[in-house]
Every structure is written in C-alpha cells, then in structure tokens.
Amino acid sequence: METKNKRSTFSGQLGYVMAVAGSAVGLGNIWRFPYLAAKYGGGTFLFTYFILAITFGFALLISETALGRKTKKSPIVAYKQLGAKKLQFGGWLNAIIPMLIVPYYCVVGGWVCKYLFEYITNNSASLVNDVYFTSFASSPIQPVFWLLVFAILVFSVVLLGVEKGIEKCSKILMPTLVIMAIFIAGYALLTPGAIEGAKYYLIPDFSRFSIMTVVAAMGQMFYSLSIGMGILFTYGSYMRKEIDMEHSITQVEIMDTLIAFLAGLMIIPAVFAFSGGNPDTLNAGASLMFITLPKVFNSIAFGNIIGIIFFLLVLFAALTSAISLMECCVSVIQDQFNFSRKKCCIIILAVICILGIPCSLGFGVLDFIAPLGLSILDFFDFMTNSIMMPISAACTCLLIIKVTGFKTVIDEVEYSSKFKRKKAYIFCMKYIVVPGLMIILISSILSTLGVISI
C-alpha cells in the first residue's frame, strides 16, 4: 500500500506499457472495431486507423502523458500547476469523465462475467436464444448482482496499489489476452467459409472508402487509446523520469492496434462464415458480443471451450480498462483531499453502486427513464464519449498551444527520449488535432441523433 503523501510509481517501462496498454485495450476494441472494419472496406479501414494512430493518436498520447509526468499530479492539480486558470474546466472534465464512465463500464463488465459463468457451467445452449440477453438485461436482480461481482474485482486490484495491484495484474492479463486472441483468431480461420471473411477483412476495398471511413477510424482511435479521460495524465504521473516516454507510447500504440486487429480476425471471419458471407449481419456493441457470437460459437466444433476462452479474454480486456478508470478516480480524490488509498477506493465503489445500479436497471425496471430517447447506460456513454471527451482533449491541446507552449512537452519527452517524431508531433498539434477533435464531437452527436451513420 502507498502512504498518503508519497506518489505511486510504476516499477519500470514494462509495467507502464502493460498498464497503459491494458487501459487502451477494452470493450471498444472487441465489439466496435470489427464492425467498423467490416463496414468500411476491411483493409482500407485498417490502413486509415493505423495512420491516424501514429499521428493524431500519438500527439495526444504523448501530450497527456508528458504533462502528467511533469506535474506528478492528476488532471485538476496538473492544470492548476501549469497555470491554466482559464482552462481549469478541462482539468475538471478529465477528472469527472472516468467517474461517470466506470459505473456503466462495470455494468457491461458484469454482463461479461455472467456469460463467462454460463459457458463455464456448460449452460451455453441457452445463450443462443434471441431473447436470452434481453431477458437477463431487463431482470431486476441479475444485472445488479453481476455488476457488483465485476466492481469488487476491480476494487480489489486498485486497493493493492499501483505497483502491487495495477502493474502486476496488467503484466499477467495483457500477455494472456494476446495469446488467447491469437488462439481464437487462428481457430476462427479454420472454420469452413472463414477464409472468405478473412479476405474481406484484410484486402482493402477502396470502393468503400469515403470521408466517413476517416471519421469512423478517428473516433474509434480516440476512444480506444483512452484519450481525454484523465487516465494518461494519471498514469503519466506514475511514470519514472528515466523511462523512455516516446518508446513506451509507441509500444502502447502497437499493442492497442494489434489487439484491435486480432479482434477483427477473431470475429469477422467467424461471423462471415456463420452468416453465409453476409457482412451486414455484423453489428456493433452488445448485440455482437451477447447475441451473434454465442450463436457462432454454438455452430462450431468445441464451441463451448472457444466461448470460455473468448469471454475470459473479454473479461480481461474489460478489467484492465475498468482498473485504469477507477485508478484515475482514486488519484483525483487523493490529490484533492489527501485521503488514504483505501478510503478513496471505498468512495469510488460507492459511486459505482449509486450510478451503476440505475444503469444496470435501465433496460427493465427503470426503462421508463430515457433521456434523449436513450437508456440510462447509453445516455451516460453518449455524454462522456461523444461530448465530454473530445472537449476535454481539446482543452489539453489549448493548454499546450496557448499556455505552456510546445517546449514544455518537448522538454519533458526529451528528458528520457530522443523524440524522433518531434516535428510530426508539432505539425499534428498545430494543424490536425483540434479540427479532428471537432469532427469527432460533431459526428458523434449527429450519429447518436440518427442524422448520419457510423
């Protein structure tokens, strides 16, 4: 356990990379990336995503991490230390966003736990029923129970601290996750008819390329890399000065892109084969993971074993992301009130229950509460991902461009790195990132309102 006043740190570069990669690799990689890749021409989308990750994504990753390491504080205090009086709003957004995300993320994590339990207890046959997920999600008791199971798992890791809890957990879960993803992808490719799906996924179809391909890839990359939600500030504040920051961030980009790529290779060929070659059956979100994939697993040899491995993989991905979200919340409270880690963890667990339980009941008992026509969970997701996160990231850009100057970030990076991508970083921050964030903000709102389709 850490003392009240001593700042936690990762033991070294591997610990940092595994923790940040764990934060980046979450449900979005698994249930949204394959859908977008299938919709926007497979290889065309992959190429677009990769280019954006090493430019737009890198610029924001290195900015937030550098400011976190320089100040050794969570976002609110970091903004204050950097003299951003007019942009303090950005620091508060960075702090509030994870507190709003972690409760509903734990709800979905609970769903994953439930499905994994059904596969382990050999009850997977019932999951292929179209109404199973709806019946479970609308139950007044089960979603709350599984929310608490998942939340306690997250709480237990964060309570142990940065090095003994988060770092040790990430070092075990992330390599295991990669191995399982490779195994399932390999098995999926052996499914009769899957090779056609693999070709569809891997071979670029430039006839499907459009400006929406770029918008969709940009939005996916932004959410996937944990940008604009305070996590990179917080984990950056735990990074030791001697760790090569640029190299670490590059490794995080590679790990995140690899998992997203493998998710597509796990899911697209298998669904493609199951549907008889119809890519339109590949939906995004809960329907893909909790309705379509159980049917796919049920139709293949050793489907129950594959189901166990897949949902264990998803659980690991959800856990590492939820842990980073909760740790960000803990860091903010510690910096603001100097509470002990144990007290902070209990407070956040209470927040998860207060906000998470209504989210978990929003598909049944509380389905009459529908702000903007959305369920409670979807509303929280819309407000954080579509509105608050792009604005939060834009505030960080303005903080650097208008207040601290690029030199602050560059000096921090060059303390431990050669910063080979310095010119590209400055160019992206000056001309690409802020317009890109505005595109993400506007397109996300229009998509939620049904004006455009992403």
Secondary structure, DSSP 8 states (H G I E B T S, - for coil): ---SSS----SSHHHHHHHHHHHHSSHHHHHTHHHHHHHTTTHHHHHHHHHHIIIIIHHHHHHHHHHHHHHTS-HHHHHHHTT-GGGHHHHHHHHHHHHHHHHHHHHHHHHHHHHHHHHHTT-GGGGGSTTHHHHHHT-SSHHHHHHHHHHHHHHHHHHT-IIIIIIHHHHHHHHHHHHHHHHHHHHHHTSTTHHHHHHHHHS--GGG--HHHHHHHHHHHHHHTTTTSSHHHHHHHTS-TTS-HHHHHHHHHHHHHHHHHHHHHHHHHHHHHHTTS-GGG---THHIIIIIHHHHHHTSTTHHHHHHHHHHHHHHHHHHHHHHHHHHHHHHHHHHH---HHHHHHHHHHHHHHHHHHHHTTTTTTTT--GGG--HHHHHHIIIIIIIHHHHHHHHHHIIIIII-HHHHHHHHHTT---TTHHHHHHHHHHTHHHHHHHHHHHHHHHHTTSS--
